[in-house]
Every structure is written in C-alpha cells, then in structure tokens.
Amino acid sequence: MRLIGLILSLAAIVWVLFQASGGNDSDDIIPEGHKQAMQKAESVEQTLQNTAQQRLQELDERNQ
C-alpha cells in the first residue's frame, strides 16, 4: 500500500508540474519565433535560387 501511495503522489506531482508548464496549450514543439525565422530563411533561399537560375539563363543566352 505504501508503494501505491508513493506512485500516486509522484503522479500527482508530475501532473501539477506539467500543468504549470503550460500543459497542452502549445500545438507545436517549435516556438513561434523560430518558425518565423525559418520562414524568412526559406524566403531568402528561394530568392537566391531564383536569382542564380535567372543569371544562368542569361549566361546561356549570351553564349548561344
């Protein structure tokens, strides 16, 4: 019985700590600031790729 009481007490403490830390409030593990930074980086990467492709096409047109 003592072991069951100890397990239940530990479970209650873990539940309280979980609720205090936000519980199920967050939909995702990644913080919003990191998501925004990743979106900006993807945007910059796409712009660089488009620019590089455009320059390669211009070089191909000049060489023909």
PEKATA-V260040 format. One line per field, one symbol per residue. ss: DSSP state (H for helix, E for strand, C for the rest). phi: phi as a letter, one per 30 degrees, with the letter a starting at -180 (. if undefined). psi: psi as a letter, one per 20 degrees, with the letter a starting at -180 (. if undefined). Layout:
BEGIN
ss=???
phi=???
psi=???
END
This chain:
BEGIN
ss=CHHHHHHHHHHHHHHHHHHHCCCCCCCCCCCHHHHHHHHHHHHHHHHHHHHHHHHHHHHHHHHC
phi=.ddddddddddddddddddddjhcdddbdddddddddddddddddddddddddddddddddddd
psi=hhggggghgggggggghghhjicjhpiqhpqhhhgghhggghgggggggggghghhgggghhi.
END
